[in-house]
Amino acid sequence: MADIQDWVFFHGWEILIVGKIFSIYLISRFLGILSSERRPYIKLYLYRRGHIKKDIFVAIVIFFLGIIFVGMPKYSEKNSFDFYHLIISFLGQCVFYGTEVILLLGLNEFLPMKRKSWRIQIVVFSLISFIFHKSIFLYGISWESNIIAFFALIFYSLRLRGEFGWFHPLLVILFLIAPLSSFFGLDPIWGKRFSLFYFSNQISGLEVTVFAIIFLLYFKRNNVKFLG
């Protein structure tokens, strides 16, 4: 039994990646019933990219450097460099958060909610996603509240310009969430077991939420529409 548990833990991201891809495929079949499109997610990919603004990169840098300053990362000497685990962790973060973005984008495309319900939907969907994944993937050792804040940030990013678009969340995942998780020990499955660095000061949901608010206030200050 111990050998099985170890195998599941060390291959946790591979299991999660396969599970998430399979689940999003099944959901796409369901959404296909509600849509006149045979391949609804192809339509979302083509027409829901969104208009990119350079402010997103500035906001990502501010967020990233802020977390680094507060967390004070140190090199993890006990972890020998393992290219495979770093890559599979990074890829896993992209699939993990990315499929949730696709799901929420699809639901709002084919089962649209009222505009006034969007903020409530973000909070509820973030909590449900966190509780669901924490309950299913029991082998993860670092399902912390910062994941809820990450969910909320990428869901808010879906409408940074007042319209639904997947490119902003993609940038947030690729250049902010995935690096912080894989390289700095915020990985929900492996924690800091295989990361190159670890934070000497704890980074919790509070710190992530504070910088997420700064992230959004930066856009508001620069008169970039968000949340429609």
N, C-alpha and C positions, 0 to 999 in steps of 0.2 A: 504493500500500500504506500509506503514511504517513497519507493522508487517511482510509482505512478504520479504521486503528488509532485515530486521533484521534476519529472518530465513535463507535466502540465505547466508548472511554474516557468521553467526555462524555455518553453515553447509557447508561452502565454500570448505573445503578440501575434504569432503565426495563427493561433486558434482564433483570436479576436478578429484578425484581418479577414480570414475566410468566413467567419460568422457574419461579420458586418456586410461584406460584399453579397453574400447569399441573401441576407435579410433585405437589403436594399433592392435586390433583383425581385424578390417576391412582392415588395411594396410597389415597385414599378408596374407589376402585372395588375395589381389592384387599382392603381391610379389610371392605368390604361383603360379600365372599364368606365371611369368617370370622364375620360377625355376622348375627344374625337380623333386624337392622334394615336397612331399605332405604337409609337415609341415616344411617350411624353417627355422622358428625360433628355432625349435628343433635342427636342424643342426648347427645353429649359437651357441646355448647353448653348444653343445657337442664339437665342433671343433674350436670355437673362444674364448676360455677362455683366452688364452695368457699365457706366462711364467712369473711367478711372481718373482720379485727381492725385497729384503728387503729394498732397497733404497726408495721405495714408502712410507714406514712407516716413515722413517726419514724426507722425504720431507713434508709429511702431518703434522708431529709434528712441523716442522719449520714454516710452513704456519699458523697453528692454533695458536701457541704461538705468532707469529708476529702480527696477527690480534688482539689477546687479549691485547698485549702490547700497540698497537696503539689506540685501542678502549677504553681501561680502563673501563671494565664492572663494573656495580654496581648491587646490588641485588634490584629487583623491589618489593618494599614493598606494592605497591598498588595492585599487582596481587597476589591473593590467589592461593595456589598450586592447580592446576587442572590436575590430571594425564591424564584424557581422552584427553584434548586439546593438551597436550604435545605429547602424543603418536600418535594421529591422524595427528598432524603437522609433526612429524618426518617421519611417514609412507608416508604422502603426498609428502614430499620432495623427498623421495626415488622413488616414482612412477613418480612424475613430471619430475625429471631429468633423471631417469632411462629409461623411455619410449623414451625419445629423443635420448639417447645413442643407444637403440635398433633400433630405426628408422634409424639413420645415419649408424649404422653398417650394417643393412639390405640393405640399398640403395647402399652402397659401395660393398656389396657382390654380389648383383644381377644386379646392374647398375653401375659398377665401373667407377670412374673418373680417369683421368690421374694423375700420381703421383705429377706432378708439380702444379696441381690445388688444392692439399689438403689444403694448408694454406689458400688460398682464400675461399675454401669451408667452413672451420671452421668459419671464420669471417662472411661470408654471412649466414650460417646456424644459428649461434648464434643470429644475428640480427633478422632474420626472426622468429625464435622461440620466442624471447622476444616480438616482436611487435605483433605476432599472439596471444600469450597467454594474453598479456596485453589488447588487443582489445576484446577478447572473455570473459575473466573473469573480468568484469568491477567492481565487488564488492571488489576486492583486494585493500588494502590501501597502499601497500608498493612495488609496481612494480618499482624498482629502477635500475640504471645502473649496480649495483653490480651483478645482475642476468645475464647480458650479459657476464660479466667476468667469472662467475661460469660456464656458458654454454661453453665458450671457453676453460676453463681449463679441463673440463671432456671430451670434444671432442678431445683436444690434447692428453689426457691420453689414448685414444683409440689406439694410435700408439707409446707409449713410448719406445717400443723395436723394432720399425721399422716394426711391423706386427700388424694387427688388433686383438684386444682382449678386452673382456668386463670386465675382472676382475679388472684391474687398475681403470677404471672409477667407478666401484662398490665400491671399497675401498675409493676413494675420496669422493663419495656421503655419504657413511655410517659414515665415521670417520672425515669428514671435513665439507662438505656443510650442511648436515642435522643437526648436532649439533649446528653449528653457526646460522642456520636459526631458529631452534625450541627453543633452550635454550637461545639464545642471541639476539633475536628480529629482525633477518634479514628475517623473514618469509614474502614472497610476498603477501600472503592473509591477514594475521592477524597482520603483523608488530610485535610490541612488546606488543600487547594487552594481550597475555597469556604466555609470556616468563618469565622464572625465573630471567633473568638478562637483562640488556639493556646497550648499549654502551654510555658512557658519551661523547665520541668523535665520531663524525659521521664516519661511515664506508661506503664509496661510491665505485663506480666502479674503481676509481683511485687506492685506497688502495688495493683492491682485485687484480687488474691487476698487480700492482707492485709485490705483493707476488706470483702471478701466474708465473711471469717472473723468480723470484728467484727460484721457484719450478722447472721450466724447466731447468734453468741454473745449478742447482744442479745435475740434471741427466746428462747434457752435460759434466760437470766437472768430473763426475764419469764414463765417457765413456759408458753411457747407450744409445743405439740407440733410437731415437724417430723421428717421422714424415717420416720415410722411405727414 
